[in-house]
Amino acid sequence: MTTDSSPYASGMGSYDIERYLNVRSAYGASFGPDGERLSFLMDTTGTAQVWTLETPRGWPEQRTFYDERVTFASWSPERPELIFGMDEGGNERAQLFRLDAETGEIQNLTAMPDAKHRWGGWSHDGDRFAFTSNRRDESVFDIYVQGRDETGEDATLVYEGDGWLSLAGWSPDDSRLLVSQAYSNFDQDLYVLDLEDDADERELEHLTPHDGDVRYQSASWAPDGEGIYLVTDKGDADTLYLAYLDLETRDLETVIDGEGWNVDGIALDDETGRFVCSRNVEGYTKLTVGEFDIDNPTDYEAFPEPDLPGGISGGVSFDPDAERFALSTTGDTVNTNVFVVDIEELRSSGSATESHDLETSATERWTDAPTAGIPRETFDESDLVHVESFDGLEVPGFLTLPDDHEEGQTPVIVDIHGGPESQRRPSFSSVKQYFLDRGYAYFEPNVRGSSGYGADYAALDDVEKRMDSVADIEACVEWLQDHPAIDPDRIAAKGGSYGGFMVLAALTEYPDLWAAGIDVVGIANFVTFLENTGDWRRALREAEYGSLAEDRDFLEEISPINNVEQIEAPLFVLHGENDPRVPVGEAEQIVEEVRDHGVPVRKLIFDDEGHGFSKLANRIEAYSEIADFLDEHV
């Protein structure tokens, strides 16, 4: 570990990695029941913990003090208490805890460490909460309801599931639960569970029968409980749009069209009908704030778009009267903070301005997550670019060049996202800014298979088309080699999870392009990955990659472990011992095979991490060693 006073590479960079990793993020806001207190998550201690705040940019109070990360926090609608989630060592088997905001007392509400618990929300009276869990069978999720002062053993199993069930909230009268079942990231169904039915007769009411793949996401109850707002691509739509589903007639009507881009989701106050809806336009967030007509649920009054910095916003929470909402916002040069928007001020403000100042009369920053003393003006901003791939497909990506780069002399890191149904967006990354400060360029492609560009684009890498996405990486590297700023001989591949597979595949398929590769919690062998991943997620992953029963030969063919003799570039493999998604055996086998073929390889395994690195000390060690590795080989 290095400090500011110990030089780590003479003349390279103004600050070391420890300094950059101490740039803080505040997010996950939730309003308390009195509307005067806001909770949020912040990583000041090195892992995300619960904090509360009573005034904008006031002195926050830390409320949890764990070595493990807190994943969410949600206030009771009626009492000064909140429920938060936390796993252990990155194993993703989250437990639910209740924090008494007055006394600070914390109670483990579930206390079943071998099971996952997925939050489903408070009832409106605050007497109960709902969740799904795989307690009964690790491969499926059941639905539970539990009293706020009950222990885990007292939870009532209200429905036995047969797949990946999650909850979208309680009906306005607390008599029903809105249930989602996922078959893949591009195919879901919605159901209603009536809690007033006799337990032995209780069944899910199917709302969305369909053929083929249809997405039904971000579902919310309408204020009268007679309909559902959701985002979907049902019909001929390639992208997601906001729709209203009438529960009696089952008619589905379009409310907001994405205009060629995805409507990401909706946050709705089910008492007033006020809502915030987001669109993803080329990776940037466009917000629609408005209020639905209770009598005509597809009609709404739209307010001006709030003025927020950074370009990416989400995580909306309304205050008790829906007069304000909190959300987090970020951007290339803007570390994540929580802002609060006054809806009445917004409503009366007229047209939104184009200044994008940090604050307007309607928008106020509440948290003050610091930048570790690094001047904000030193952060570099990306450019959106498009690269033509082998078949003419336009592949979008974000290229960031360091200040004062030398033409033709700049090394570049190609950082490939995971998923694969994910998207790299221009949000703040302290790791990216660190490498930019050291003189590296940074390129973040959204190859075919990425989300955010429509269902057709996302399906272009499914199963037998998997390697077409790797060919997109080749096209991106060739584009970079022709870029006037880039040194074509100093290009490194970096990626995590599925992005780790992409790194290994790029090194085996196109070995001449790379100076080095960095594989973080990546897939080396699709067969062993699918055999050993968590039982609860195997079916979802087979829907994307292919099944062990029907596609084993193909999965073997494209697995980098079976083409390892092609790797020429030095490789660094990092993993978490407790990873439930991509088991650590993926790292062990690729390191052994690469080493046996005489290629320089480095391995770093953290025994207290899972699918990624959440603890500050581990992140400092990981990225310090990555920097050393790149300095040596790139």
C-alpha positions as CSV (number, residue, x, y, z in Angstrom):
1,M,0.0,0.0,0.0
2,T,1.3,3.5,-0.8
3,T,0.6,6.9,0.7
4,D,0.8,10.4,-0.7
5,S,4.3,10.7,0.7
6,S,5.7,7.6,-0.9
7,P,6.3,7.8,-4.7
8,Y,4.9,4.9,-6.6
9,A,6.0,5.7,-10.1
10,S,8.2,8.7,-10.6
11,G,6.5,11.4,-12.5
12,M,3.3,9.3,-13.1
13,G,0.1,10.7,-11.7
14,S,-0.7,13.4,-9.2
15,Y,-2.3,11.0,-6.6
16,D,-2.0,7.4,-5.8
17,I,-4.8,4.8,-6.0
18,E,-5.6,5.0,-2.3
19,R,-6.4,8.7,-2.7
20,Y,-8.7,8.0,-5.7
21,L,-10.4,5.1,-4.0
22,N,-11.3,7.5,-1.2
23,V,-13.4,9.5,-3.5
24,R,-16.8,8.9,-1.9
25,S,-20.3,8.1,-3.2
26,A,-23.7,8.8,-1.6
27,Y,-26.7,7.0,-3.1
28,G,-29.7,4.8,-2.2
29,A,-31.7,7.6,-0.6
30,S,-34.9,7.0,1.4
31,F,-37.1,9.6,3.1
32,G,-38.2,9.0,6.7
33,P,-41.8,9.0,7.7
34,D,-41.8,12.6,8.9
35,G,-40.2,13.8,5.7
36,E,-37.5,15.6,7.6
37,R,-34.9,13.0,7.6
38,L,-33.2,11.3,4.7
39,S,-31.2,8.1,4.8
40,F,-28.6,7.1,2.2
41,L,-25.7,4.8,1.7
42,M,-22.1,6.2,1.7
43,D,-18.8,4.4,1.6
44,T,-16.8,6.8,4.0
45,T,-15.6,3.8,6.1
46,G,-14.5,1.8,3.0
47,T,-17.7,-0.1,2.7
48,A,-21.2,1.3,2.1
49,Q,-23.1,2.0,5.4
50,V,-26.3,3.7,6.4
51,W,-26.2,7.4,7.1
52,T,-28.9,9.9,7.9
53,L,-29.2,13.6,7.3
54,E,-31.7,16.2,8.5
55,T,-30.7,19.3,6.5
56,P,-29.2,19.8,3.0
57,R,-25.4,19.3,3.2
58,G,-25.6,19.2,6.9
59,W,-23.5,17.0,9.1
60,P,-24.5,13.4,8.4
61,E,-24.9,10.7,11.1
62,Q,-23.5,7.3,10.6
63,R,-26.1,4.6,11.6
64,T,-24.4,1.3,10.9
65,F,-20.8,0.2,11.6
66,Y,-20.0,-3.0,9.8
67,D,-17.1,-4.3,7.9
68,E,-19.5,-5.7,5.4
69,R,-21.4,-3.6,2.8
70,V,-25.0,-2.6,3.3
71,T,-26.9,-3.1,0.0
72,F,-30.1,-1.0,0.6
73,A,-32.0,0.8,3.3
74,S,-35.8,1.6,3.4
75,W,-37.6,3.7,6.0
76,S,-40.8,2.5,7.5
77,P,-43.8,4.6,6.3
78,E,-45.1,5.1,9.8
79,R,-42.3,4.7,12.4
80,P,-38.7,6.0,12.9
81,E,-37.1,2.8,11.8
82,L,-35.7,1.3,8.7
83,I,-34.8,-2.1,7.2
84,F,-31.5,-2.6,5.5
85,G,-29.8,-5.6,3.8
86,M,-26.3,-7.0,4.2
87,D,-24.5,-10.1,3.2
88,E,-21.3,-11.6,4.5
89,G,-18.0,-11.7,2.7
90,G,-19.7,-11.0,-0.7
91,N,-21.7,-14.3,-0.6
92,E,-24.9,-12.5,-1.7
93,R,-26.9,-14.3,0.9
94,A,-28.4,-11.1,2.2
95,Q,-30.1,-10.9,5.6
96,L,-32.6,-8.2,6.6
97,F,-32.0,-6.0,9.6
98,R,-34.2,-3.4,11.4
99,L,-32.6,-0.2,12.7
100,D,-34.4,1.8,15.4
101,A,-33.5,5.3,14.4
102,E,-34.1,6.7,17.9
103,T,-32.1,4.2,19.9
104,G,-29.7,2.9,17.3
105,E,-30.7,-0.7,18.2
106,I,-30.3,-3.2,15.3
107,Q,-32.2,-6.5,15.1
108,N,-31.5,-9.3,12.6
109,L,-35.0,-10.0,11.2
110,T,-34.1,-13.1,9.2
111,A,-31.1,-14.7,10.8
112,M,-30.9,-17.5,8.2
113,P,-27.4,-17.0,6.8
114,D,-27.6,-19.9,4.2
115,A,-30.5,-18.3,2.4
116,K,-30.9,-15.2,0.2
117,H,-33.5,-12.6,1.1
118,R,-34.7,-10.2,-1.5
119,W,-36.5,-7.1,-0.3
120,G,-40.2,-6.6,-1.3
121,G,-41.2,-3.5,0.6
122,W,-43.1,-2.3,3.6
123,S,-46.9,-2.4,3.9
124,H,-48.4,1.0,3.9
125,D,-49.3,0.8,7.6
126,G,-45.7,-0.2,8.4
127,D,-46.8,-3.3,10.4
128,R,-45.4,-5.8,7.9
129,F,-42.9,-6.2,5.2
130,A,-42.5,-8.7,2.4
131,F,-39.6,-10.5,0.8
132,T,-38.7,-13.5,-1.4
133,S,-36.2,-16.1,-0.2
134,N,-34.7,-19.4,-1.3
135,R,-34.9,-20.9,2.3
136,R,-36.9,-23.9,1.3
137,D,-35.0,-24.8,-1.9
138,E,-31.8,-23.0,-3.0
139,S,-32.9,-23.0,-6.7
140,V,-36.3,-21.2,-6.3
141,F,-37.7,-18.2,-4.4
142,D,-40.8,-18.3,-2.2
143,I,-42.8,-15.3,-1.0
144,Y,-42.9,-14.4,2.7
145,V,-44.7,-11.8,4.9
146,Q,-43.3,-10.9,8.3
147,G,-44.4,-8.6,11.1
148,R,-42.0,-5.7,11.8
149,D,-41.3,-7.1,15.3
150,E,-41.2,-10.7,14.4
151,T,-38.0,-12.9,14.0
152,G,-37.1,-14.9,10.9
153,E,-38.7,-18.1,12.2
154,D,-42.0,-16.2,12.5
155,A,-42.2,-15.2,8.9
156,T,-45.2,-16.5,7.1
157,L,-44.6,-18.4,3.8
158,V,-47.5,-17.0,1.7
159,Y,-46.6,-18.7,-1.6
160,E,-44.3,-21.4,-2.7
161,G,-42.5,-20.4,-5.9
162,D,-41.0,-22.5,-8.7
163,G,-38.5,-20.0,-10.1
164,W,-37.0,-16.5,-9.8
165,L,-39.7,-14.5,-8.0
166,S,-39.3,-11.0,-6.8
167,L,-41.8,-8.4,-5.4
168,A,-42.8,-5.1,-6.9
169,G,-44.8,-3.8,-3.9
170,W,-48.0,-3.9,-1.9
171,S,-51.3,-2.8,-3.3
172,P,-52.6,0.6,-2.0
173,D,-54.9,-1.3,0.5
174,D,-52.2,-3.8,1.5
175,S,-54.3,-6.8,0.5
176,R,-52.3,-7.9,-2.5
177,L,-48.7,-8.2,-3.6
178,L,-47.4,-7.5,-7.1
179,V,-45.1,-10.4,-8.2
180,S,-42.5,-10.7,-11.0
181,Q,-41.1,-13.9,-12.3
182,A,-38.0,-13.8,-14.5
183,Y,-37.1,-16.4,-17.1
184,S,-34.2,-14.3,-18.5
185,N,-33.2,-10.7,-18.5
186,F,-35.5,-10.3,-21.6
187,D,-38.5,-12.3,-20.6
188,Q,-40.6,-11.8,-17.5
189,D,-44.2,-12.2,-16.3
190,L,-46.3,-10.3,-13.7
191,Y,-48.7,-11.8,-11.2
192,V,-50.9,-10.6,-8.3
193,L,-51.0,-12.6,-5.1
194,D,-54.1,-11.9,-3.0
195,L,-53.2,-12.2,0.7
196,E,-56.8,-12.4,1.8
197,D,-57.4,-15.7,0.0
198,D,-57.2,-18.8,2.2
199,A,-53.6,-20.1,2.4
200,D,-54.4,-23.5,0.9
201,E,-56.3,-21.9,-2.0
202,R,-53.9,-19.0,-2.7
203,E,-52.7,-18.8,-6.3
204,L,-50.9,-16.3,-8.4
205,E,-53.1,-14.4,-10.8
206,H,-51.3,-14.2,-14.1
207,L,-51.5,-10.7,-15.6
208,T,-49.2,-11.0,-18.7
209,P,-49.5,-14.3,-20.6
210,H,-47.5,-14.1,-23.7
211,D,-45.5,-16.0,-26.4
212,G,-41.8,-15.5,-27.0
213,D,-39.6,-13.1,-25.0
214,V,-41.4,-10.1,-23.6
215,R,-40.1,-7.8,-20.9
216,Y,-42.4,-6.6,-18.1
217,Q,-40.3,-4.5,-15.7
218,S,-40.4,-1.7,-13.1
219,A,-44.1,-2.4,-12.2
220,S,-45.9,-0.1,-9.8
221,W,-49.5,-0.1,-8.5
222,A,-51.8,2.7,-9.8
223,P,-53.2,4.8,-6.9
224,D,-56.7,3.2,-7.1
225,G,-55.2,-0.3,-7.2
226,E,-57.1,-1.1,-10.4
227,G,-54.2,-1.0,-12.7
228,I,-50.4,-1.4,-13.0
229,Y,-47.8,1.0,-14.6
230,L,-44.9,-0.9,-16.1
231,V,-42.3,-0.8,-18.8
232,T,-42.5,-3.3,-21.5
233,D,-41.6,-4.1,-25.1
234,K,-44.7,-6.1,-25.8
235,G,-45.8,-6.0,-29.5
236,D,-43.5,-4.9,-32.2
237,A,-41.4,-2.6,-30.0
238,D,-37.7,-3.1,-30.0
239,T,-37.2,-0.7,-27.0
240,L,-39.1,-0.4,-23.7
241,Y,-42.0,2.0,-23.3
242,L,-44.1,2.9,-20.3
243,A,-47.6,1.4,-20.3
244,Y,-50.7,1.1,-18.2
245,L,-52.3,-2.3,-17.6
246,D,-55.9,-2.4,-16.6
247,L,-56.4,-5.3,-14.2
248,E,-60.0,-5.8,-15.1
249,T,-59.9,-5.7,-18.9
250,R,-56.1,-6.6,-19.2
251,D,-55.8,-3.8,-21.8
252,L,-52.3,-2.5,-22.2
253,E,-52.0,1.2,-23.3
254,T,-48.9,3.1,-24.1
255,V,-48.3,6.1,-21.8
256,I,-44.8,7.3,-22.7
257,D,-42.9,6.1,-25.7
258,G,-39.2,5.8,-25.5
259,E,-38.8,7.4,-29.0
260,G,-36.3,4.8,-30.1
261,W,-34.7,4.5,-26.6
262,N,-35.5,2.5,-23.5
263,V,-37.8,3.8,-20.8
264,D,-35.7,2.4,-17.9
265,G,-38.3,2.6,-15.3
266,I,-40.8,4.5,-13.2
267,A,-41.0,5.6,-9.6
268,L,-44.6,6.3,-8.5
269,D,-46.3,7.6,-5.4
270,D,-49.4,5.5,-5.2
271,E,-51.4,8.1,-3.2
272,T,-50.9,11.2,-5.4
273,G,-50.0,9.7,-8.7
274,R,-46.9,11.7,-9.0
275,F,-44.1,10.0,-10.8
276,V,-40.6,10.1,-12.2
277,C,-39.9,8.2,-15.4
278,S,-36.4,7.8,-16.9
279,R,-35.3,7.2,-20.5
280,N,-31.8,5.9,-21.4
281,V,-30.7,8.0,-24.4
282,E,-27.2,6.8,-25.6
283,G,-26.3,6.1,-22.0
284,Y,-27.5,9.4,-20.6
285,T,-30.6,9.8,-18.5
286,K,-33.6,11.9,-19.6
287,L,-36.2,12.4,-16.8
288,T,-40.0,12.9,-17.1
289,V,-41.6,14.2,-13.9
290,G,-45.3,14.4,-13.8
291,E,-48.6,13.5,-12.2
292,F,-51.2,11.0,-13.4
293,D,-54.8,11.8,-13.7
294,I,-56.4,9.5,-11.2
295,D,-59.6,9.2,-13.3
296,N,-57.8,8.8,-16.6
297,P,-54.7,6.8,-15.8
298,T,-53.0,7.2,-19.2
299,D,-53.2,11.0,-19.0
300,Y,-50.7,13.0,-17.0
301,E,-49.4,16.5,-16.5
302,A,-45.7,16.8,-17.3
303,F,-43.4,19.2,-15.3
304,P,-40.1,20.6,-16.5
305,E,-37.1,18.3,-16.3
306,P,-35.1,18.9,-13.2
307,D,-31.6,20.5,-13.6
308,L,-29.1,17.9,-12.4
309,P,-25.3,17.5,-13.0
310,G,-23.5,14.6,-14.5
311,G,-26.1,13.3,-16.9
312,I,-27.0,10.0,-15.1
313,S,-29.7,9.9,-12.4
314,G,-31.7,7.2,-10.6
315,G,-32.9,5.7,-7.3
316,V,-35.9,7.9,-6.8
317,S,-37.6,8.1,-3.3
318,F,-40.6,10.4,-2.6
319,D,-41.2,12.1,0.7
320,P,-44.4,11.1,2.6
321,D,-46.5,13.7,0.8
322,A,-44.8,13.4,-2.6
323,E,-44.0,17.1,-2.5
324,R,-40.3,16.2,-3.1
325,F,-38.2,13.3,-4.3
326,A,-34.7,12.3,-3.7
327,L,-32.4,10.7,-6.2
328,S,-28.7,10.2,-6.9
329,T,-26.9,11.6,-9.8
330,T,-23.4,11.1,-11.3
331,G,-21.3,11.7,-14.4
332,D,-17.8,11.3,-15.8
333,T,-16.5,14.2,-13.7
334,V,-19.2,14.2,-11.0
335,N,-19.0,11.7,-8.1
336,T,-22.3,10.3,-6.9
337,N,-24.4,12.5,-4.6
338,V,-28.0,12.7,-3.5
339,F,-30.2,15.6,-4.7
340,V,-33.7,16.5,-3.6
341,V,-36.2,18.0,-6.1
342,D,-39.1,20.2,-4.9
343,I,-42.0,19.2,-7.2
344,E,-44.0,22.4,-6.6
345,E,-41.0,24.5,-7.4
346,L,-40.3,22.4,-10.5
347,R,-43.9,22.7,-11.6
348,S,-43.9,26.5,-11.4
349,S,-40.4,26.9,-12.8
350,G,-41.4,26.9,-16.5
351,S,-38.9,25.4,-19.0
352,A,-35.9,23.6,-17.7
353,T,-32.6,25.5,-18.1
354,E,-29.7,24.2,-20.1
355,S,-27.1,25.4,-17.6
356,H,-26.9,22.1,-15.6
357,D,-25.6,24.0,-12.5
358,L,-25.4,21.9,-9.3
359,E,-28.5,23.6,-7.9
360,T,-31.6,25.5,-9.0
361,S,-34.6,26.7,-7.0
362,A,-36.2,23.3,-7.5
363,T,-33.1,21.2,-7.1
364,E,-30.8,21.0,-4.1
365,R,-27.9,18.8,-3.3
366,W,-28.3,17.1,0.1
367,T,-25.1,15.0,0.5
368,D,-21.6,16.2,0.2
369,A,-19.6,13.1,-0.6
370,P,-16.0,14.3,-0.9
371,T,-13.4,13.8,-3.6
372,A,-10.6,13.0,-1.2
373,G,-9.1,16.5,-1.8
374,I,-8.7,15.8,-5.5
375,P,-9.9,18.9,-7.4
376,R,-13.0,18.1,-9.4
377,E,-11.7,20.1,-12.3
378,T,-9.0,17.5,-12.8
379,F,-11.4,14.7,-13.7
380,D,-11.6,13.9,-17.4
381,E,-14.8,13.7,-19.4
382,S,-15.5,11.0,-22.1
383,D,-16.6,11.4,-25.7
384,L,-19.4,9.2,-27.1
385,V,-18.0,7.5,-30.3
386,H,-19.3,4.8,-32.7
387,V,-17.1,2.1,-34.2
388,E,-18.1,0.1,-37.3
389,S,-17.7,-3.6,-36.7
390,F,-17.0,-6.5,-39.1
391,D,-20.6,-6.7,-40.4
392,G,-21.3,-3.0,-40.5
393,L,-22.9,-2.8,-37.1
394,E,-22.3,0.5,-35.3
395,V,-20.9,-0.2,-31.8
396,P,-21.1,2.7,-29.3
397,G,-18.5,3.4,-26.7
398,F,-17.0,6.0,-24.5
399,L,-13.4,7.2,-25.1
400,T,-11.7,9.3,-22.5
401,L,-8.2,10.8,-23.2
402,P,-5.9,12.1,-20.4
403,D,-5.0,15.7,-20.3
404,D,-1.8,16.6,-22.0
405,H,-1.6,13.3,-23.9
406,E,1.1,12.9,-26.5
407,E,-0.1,12.1,-30.1
408,G,0.6,8.5,-30.9
409,Q,2.2,7.8,-27.5
410,T,-0.9,7.2,-25.3
411,P,-1.5,3.7,-23.9
412,V,-5.1,2.7,-23.6
413,I,-7.2,0.4,-21.4
414,V,-10.2,-1.3,-23.1
415,D,-12.5,-1.8,-20.2
416,I,-15.3,-4.3,-21.1
417,H,-18.5,-4.4,-19.0
418,G,-20.1,-7.5,-17.6
419,G,-23.6,-8.8,-17.9
420,P,-23.6,-9.3,-20.8
421,E,-27.0,-7.6,-20.6
422,S,-25.5,-4.5,-19.2
423,Q,-24.3,-1.1,-20.5
424,R,-21.3,1.1,-19.8
425,R,-22.6,4.6,-19.1
426,P,-20.6,7.8,-18.5
427,S,-20.8,7.6,-14.7
428,F,-18.1,8.5,-12.3
429,S,-15.3,5.9,-11.8
430,S,-12.5,6.6,-9.4
431,V,-10.5,3.8,-11.0
432,K,-10.9,5.2,-14.5
433,Q,-9.9,8.7,-13.3
434,Y,-6.8,7.2,-11.5
435,F,-5.6,5.6,-14.7
436,L,-6.3,8.7,-16.7
437,D,-4.2,10.7,-14.2
438,R,-1.4,8.2,-14.9
439,G,-1.5,8.9,-18.6
440,Y,-3.7,6.0,-19.8
441,A,-6.6,6.6,-22.2
442,Y,-9.8,4.7,-21.3
443,F,-12.2,3.1,-23.8
444,E,-15.5,1.5,-22.7
445,P,-17.3,-0.3,-25.5
446,N,-20.9,-1.4,-25.5
447,V,-20.6,-4.3,-27.9
448,R,-23.5,-6.3,-29.3
449,G,-25.4,-7.9,-26.5
450,S,-25.3,-4.8,-24.4
451,S,-28.6,-3.4,-23.0
452,G,-29.8,0.1,-23.7
453,Y,-30.0,-0.2,-27.4
454,G,-33.0,-2.3,-28.0
455,A,-33.9,-6.0,-27.8
456,D,-32.6,-6.8,-31.3
457,Y,-29.1,-5.3,-30.4
458,A,-29.1,-7.2,-27.1
459,A,-29.9,-10.5,-28.8
460,L,-27.0,-10.3,-31.3
461,D,-24.7,-12.2,-29.1
462,D,-27.1,-15.0,-27.9
463,V,-25.7,-18.5,-27.7
464,E,-24.2,-19.4,-31.1
465,K,-23.6,-15.7,-31.9
466,R,-21.5,-15.3,-28.7
467,M,-18.2,-14.7,-30.5
468,D,-19.6,-12.0,-32.7
469,S,-19.3,-9.7,-29.6
470,V,-15.7,-10.6,-29.3
471,A,-15.2,-9.6,-32.9
472,D,-16.7,-6.2,-32.0
473,I,-13.7,-5.9,-29.6
474,E,-11.3,-6.5,-32.5
475,A,-13.0,-3.8,-34.5
476,C,-12.8,-1.4,-31.5
477,V,-9.1,-2.1,-31.1
478,E,-8.4,-1.6,-34.8
479,W,-10.2,1.7,-34.5
480,L,-8.1,2.7,-31.5
481,Q,-4.9,1.7,-33.4
482,D,-5.8,4.3,-36.0
483,H,-6.7,7.0,-33.5
484,P,-4.0,9.7,-33.6
485,A,-3.6,9.8,-29.8
486,I,-3.1,6.1,-29.2
487,D,0.0,4.0,-29.3
488,P,-1.2,0.9,-31.2
489,D,1.4,-1.4,-29.4
490,R,0.2,-0.5,-25.9
491,I,-3.4,-1.6,-25.7
492,A,-4.6,-3.6,-22.6
493,A,-7.9,-5.5,-22.1
494,K,-9.6,-5.3,-18.7
495,G,-13.0,-6.6,-17.7
496,G,-15.0,-8.1,-14.8
497,S,-17.5,-11.0,-14.6
498,Y,-18.7,-11.6,-18.2
499,G,-16.3,-8.8,-19.1
500,G,-13.6,-11.1,-17.7
501,F,-14.6,-13.8,-20.2
502,M,-14.5,-11.1,-22.9
503,V,-10.9,-10.3,-21.9
504,L,-9.9,-14.0,-22.0
505,A,-11.7,-14.6,-25.3
506,A,-10.1,-11.5,-26.9
507,L,-6.7,-12.7,-25.8
508,T,-7.3,-16.1,-27.4
509,E,-9.1,-15.0,-30.5
510,Y,-6.9,-12.0,-31.3
511,P,-3.6,-12.5,-29.5
512,D,-1.6,-10.0,-31.6
513,L,-3.7,-7.0,-30.5
514,W,-2.9,-7.0,-26.8
515,A,0.0,-5.9,-24.6
516,A,-1.7,-7.3,-21.5
517,G,-5.0,-8.6,-20.1
518,I,-6.7,-8.2,-16.7
519,D,-9.5,-10.7,-15.8
520,V,-11.5,-9.8,-12.7
521,V,-13.9,-12.5,-11.5
522,G,-14.3,-13.7,-15.1
523,I,-15.6,-16.9,-16.7
524,A,-12.9,-19.1,-18.1
525,N,-15.0,-22.2,-18.8
526,F,-18.7,-21.9,-19.5
527,V,-19.3,-25.6,-18.6
528,T,-17.7,-25.4,-15.1
529,F,-19.2,-22.0,-14.6
530,L,-22.8,-23.2,-15.2
531,E,-22.2,-26.4,-13.2
532,N,-21.0,-24.5,-10.2
533,T,-22.8,-21.1,-10.2
534,G,-25.5,-20.6,-7.5
535,D,-28.5,-22.9,-8.1
536,W,-30.9,-20.0,-8.0
537,R,-29.3,-18.3,-11.1
538,R,-28.4,-21.3,-13.3
539,A,-31.6,-21.2,-15.4
540,L,-31.3,-17.5,-16.0
541,R,-27.7,-17.8,-17.2
542,E,-28.5,-20.8,-19.4
543,A,-31.1,-18.7,-21.1
544,E,-28.3,-16.3,-22.2
545,Y,-25.3,-18.6,-22.8
546,G,-26.9,-21.9,-23.8
547,S,-27.7,-25.0,-21.7
548,L,-25.5,-27.7,-20.4
549,A,-27.9,-30.3,-21.7
550,E,-28.2,-29.0,-25.3
551,D,-25.2,-26.7,-26.0
552,R,-22.4,-28.3,-24.1
553,D,-20.2,-28.9,-27.1
554,F,-20.6,-25.3,-28.2
555,L,-19.9,-24.0,-24.7
556,E,-16.7,-26.1,-24.6
557,E,-15.7,-24.7,-28.0
558,I,-15.9,-21.0,-27.0
559,S,-14.5,-21.4,-23.5
560,P,-11.1,-19.6,-23.3
561,I,-9.7,-22.4,-21.1
562,N,-9.8,-24.7,-24.2
563,N,-8.0,-22.2,-26.4
564,V,-5.5,-21.0,-23.8
565,E,-2.5,-21.9,-26.0
566,Q,-3.3,-18.9,-28.1
567,I,-2.7,-16.4,-25.3
568,E,0.5,-14.4,-25.8
569,A,-0.1,-11.3,-23.6
570,P,0.8,-11.3,-19.9
571,L,-2.3,-11.9,-17.8
572,F,-3.5,-10.8,-14.3
573,V,-6.4,-12.7,-12.8
574,L,-8.2,-11.4,-9.7
575,H,-11.1,-13.1,-7.9
576,G,-13.1,-13.4,-4.6
577,E,-13.0,-16.7,-2.7
578,N,-16.7,-16.4,-1.9
579,D,-18.0,-15.6,-5.3
580,P,-21.5,-17.2,-5.7
581,R,-21.9,-16.2,-9.3
582,V,-18.6,-17.0,-11.0
583,P,-16.9,-19.5,-8.6
584,V,-13.2,-19.0,-7.8
585,G,-12.4,-22.2,-9.6
586,E,-12.6,-20.2,-12.9
587,A,-9.6,-18.2,-11.8
588,E,-7.7,-21.1,-10.5
589,Q,-8.0,-23.1,-13.8
590,I,-7.1,-20.3,-16.2
591,V,-4.1,-19.3,-14.1
592,E,-2.8,-22.9,-14.1
593,E,-3.2,-23.4,-17.8
594,V,-1.7,-20.0,-18.8
595,R,1.3,-20.6,-16.6
596,D,1.8,-24.1,-18.0
597,H,2.1,-22.5,-21.5
598,G,4.9,-20.2,-20.3
599,V,3.0,-16.9,-20.4
600,P,3.6,-14.5,-17.6
601,V,0.6,-14.7,-15.3
602,R,-0.3,-13.1,-11.9
603,K,-3.1,-14.2,-9.5
604,L,-4.7,-12.4,-6.6
605,I,-7.5,-14.0,-4.6
606,F,-9.3,-12.3,-1.7
607,D,-10.7,-14.7,0.9
608,D,-13.3,-12.1,2.2
609,E,-14.8,-11.0,-1.1
610,G,-17.4,-12.3,-3.6
611,H,-18.3,-11.2,-7.1
612,G,-16.1,-8.1,-7.1
613,F,-14.3,-6.2,-4.4
614,S,-16.3,-4.1,-1.9
615,K,-13.8,-3.5,0.9
616,L,-11.5,-0.5,0.6
617,A,-8.3,-2.2,1.7
618,N,-8.9,-5.0,-0.9
619,R,-9.7,-2.5,-3.6
620,I,-6.5,-0.5,-2.8
621,E,-4.4,-3.7,-3.0
622,A,-6.1,-4.9,-6.2
623,Y,-5.7,-1.7,-8.1
624,S,-2.2,-1.0,-6.8
625,E,-1.2,-4.4,-8.2
626,I,-3.1,-3.8,-11.4
627,A,-1.2,-0.5,-11.8
628,D,2.1,-2.2,-11.2
629,F,1.2,-4.9,-13.7
630,L,0.3,-2.4,-16.4
631,D,3.4,-0.3,-15.7
632,E,5.5,-3.4,-16.2
633,H,3.8,-4.8,-19.4
634,V,2.2,-1.7,-21.0
